[in-house]
Amino acid sequence: MKIRVWPEEVSIGQLPGEAQFPEWGVQSRIFSVMRNGGEVTVVTESRYIPQGVKAEHGWVVLETDGPLEFHLTGVLSNILEKLSRGRISVFVLSTYSTDCILIKKENLDSAVQLLSENHEIVRS
């Protein structure tokens, strides 16, 4: 399976649970908003995070080459197991047809080395 490495730096932002929809990130190549009881989490390219928003910066996206059918099993767990062996923490998002694994930029070389054992790594 191919895994694409995106060139954009991504951030994970945190807003209060009652925050309005964060329109500031919608132009990003990746944009995800999730609300649970006490917070709103926003994933977007770092350049779209407004000053003053609590955020963790310096992430890159590893995207599985989709579409992945819903009946497939073990795709994500295989990738995560390899990254776990390298002690690389992740933040994972899924779309209807693919998975995006976010890792810190400083871990990219190690991740590529671990994943290239079984996957074709493509820089997009």
HELIX and SHEET records of a PDB file:
HELIX    1   1 GLU A   23  GLY A   25  5                                   3    
HELIX    2   2 SER A   46  TYR A   48  5                                   3    
HELIX    3   3 VAL A   75  ARG A   85  1                                  11    
HELIX    4   4 LYS A  105  ASN A  107  5                                   3    
HELIX    5   5 LEU A  108  LEU A  115  1                                   8    
SHEET    1   A 6 PHE A  31  ASN A  36  0                                        
SHEET    2   A 6 GLU A  39  GLU A  45 -1                                        
SHEET    3   A 6 VAL A  10  PRO A  16 -1                                        
SHEET    4   A 6 LYS A  54  THR A  64 -1                                        
SHEET    5   A 6 LYS A   2  VAL A   5 -1                                        
SHEET    6   A 6 GLU A 120  ARG A 123  1                                        
SHEET    1   B 6 PHE A  31  ASN A  36  0                                        
SHEET    2   B 6 GLU A  39  GLU A  45 -1                                        
SHEET    3   B 6 VAL A  10  PRO A  16 -1                                        
SHEET    4   B 6 LYS A  54  THR A  64 -1                                        
SHEET    5   B 6 ASP A  99  LYS A 104 -1                                        
SHEET    6   B 6 PHE A  91  SER A  94 -1                                        
END                                                                             
